[in-house]
Amino acid sequence: MKNKDIDHMYKTYVLPTYTQKPICFVKGKGSRIWDIEGKSYLDFFPGWAVSGLGHCHPMVSQAIKEQARKLLHVPNNFQNLKQAQLAQEIVKRSFPGRVFFCNSGAEANEAAIKFARKWGSKSGRYEIITMNQSFHGRTLATLTATGQKKFHEGFDPLPGGFQYGEFNRFDQIQKLVSGKTAAIMLEPIQGEGGIRVAEPDFLKKIKVLCEEKKLLLIFDEVQTGMGRTGKWFAYQHYDLEPDLMTLAKTLGGGAPIGALVAHSRIKEEVLTPGTHASTYGGNPLAAGASLAVFKAIARERLLENVKHMGTYLKDALLELKKKHAVIRDVRGLGLMLGLELAVPGTAIVDRCLANGLLINCTQGNVLRIMPAMTVSKRLIDQAMRILDAALGEANEG
Ligand SMILES: Cc1ncc(COP(=O)(O)O)c(C=O)c1O
């Protein structure tokens, strides 16, 4: 079969909710991915950060294989070993607390929103302040939490109880707090919002504000978590811990899993039996894969690699900035990097794709580059050559 045959099947049978390229991937290994016609691509945006360890990391694939032979699923009214071990591992790498498991980033954020509402309900508080340009998912509550109008259009009436403030503008956020506010929710680095990194002073002040006003501080680490920025979680770059943290994407290394981590400083029992649930959440297959992700990051010292390769890649991007006038800014942390352009980015992404490099464009003009945490200098050099050529054509055009 060819790419065009699969495209025909998609057009016939799959609802067109995605802007898609007619390319069907069938095999992946590390930073390489192959389409059904055998063309190979260098993947510098693996699975929108899901395949953070690269495609089919051997430890993750092996864990899935082993677990698939033993037990695929256990309902959550019983217990399973892998879920308990995974919760322990997440807490060990983050902060004292307990974990709720689900299947995606949106579900993890939905759980955080429900947690905040239930927590606030005793004192009549329910509002959550989120940031403009944020992205929290596509369920009705999480798309409402998302501070971007384009995702809201056509879905009225949206659930109430959300206020939107400016990221990195503490004074403006502070003004939104009222007697109804229960929580402040943000991404330490806005991914979909254009790789915008939270300033340390902003987060510090938000943290103090939450303590003073007794608000929950919720960090959406769906994209930034699991080593992407060179630490296990992005909040660890700042001298503070959130009350709630959500995870997904690289958490499963390709297996669908999401998590809400609630800090033990929240003394009340909030999500008590019957108040929230997920049929699949934390099943042995997904939890087993996730445990292997943690093991691989530790065993292969991937946090170190992210730091080194992140610096190497950022330096290479800064070199490109010197050469190409269309690059306005290079920003990000670790291997979560963005190039802001003075022109729309889609044509450049398309040129890279044609030349065998996968990257992403967000907010119309920010190229998002998030290679696997296992990436090497050699692969970065290859990718930079393709990007350099694509940017060169943009300069000419
Ligand atoms: C920061 C953030 N939160 C939430 C989500 C939603 O995750 P999912 O698509 O797994 O529901 C995403 C997805 O891109 C994200 O980047």
The ligand as an SDF file (V2000), in Angstrom:
LIG
                    3D

 16 16  0  0  0  0  0  0  0  0999 V2000
    0.3830   21.5560   28.1390 C   0  0  0  0  0  0  0  0  0  0  0  0
   -0.6340   20.6000   27.5990 C   0  0  0  0  0  0  0  0  0  0  0  0
   -1.6700   20.2510   28.3610 N   0  0  0  0  0  0  0  0  0  0  0  0
   -2.5990   19.3860   27.9200 C   0  0  0  0  0  0  0  0  0  0  0  0
   -2.5250   18.8270   26.6750 C   0  0  0  0  0  0  0  0  0  0  0  0
   -3.5760   17.8690   26.2140 C   0  0  0  0  0  0  0  0  0  0  0  0
   -3.0740   16.5760   26.2120 O   0  0  0  0  0  0  0  0  0  0  0  0
   -3.8350   15.4110   25.4280 P   0  0  0  0  0  0  0  0  0  0  0  0
   -3.7890   15.7310   23.9810 O   0  0  0  0  0  0  0  0  0  0  0  0
   -3.0710   14.1720   25.8100 O   0  0  0  0  0  0  0  0  0  0  0  0
   -5.2320   15.3790   25.9490 O   0  0  0  0  0  0  0  0  0  0  0  0
   -1.4440   19.1570   25.8420 C   0  0  0  0  0  0  0  0  0  0  0  0
   -1.3490   18.6030   24.4670 C   0  0  0  0  0  0  0  0  0  0  0  0
   -0.6770   19.0970   23.5980 O   0  0  0  0  0  0  0  0  0  0  0  0
   -0.4800   20.0710   26.3150 C   0  0  0  0  0  0  0  0  0  0  0  0
    0.5600   20.4300   25.5620 O   0  0  0  0  0  0  0  0  0  0  0  0
  1  2  1  0
  2  3  1  0
  2 15  2  0
  3  4  2  0
  4  5  1  0
  5  6  1  0
  5 12  2  0
  6  7  1  0
  7  8  1  0
  8  9  2  0
  8 10  1  0
  8 11  1  0
 12 13  1  0
 12 15  1  0
 13 14  2  0
 15 16  1  0
M  END
$$$$
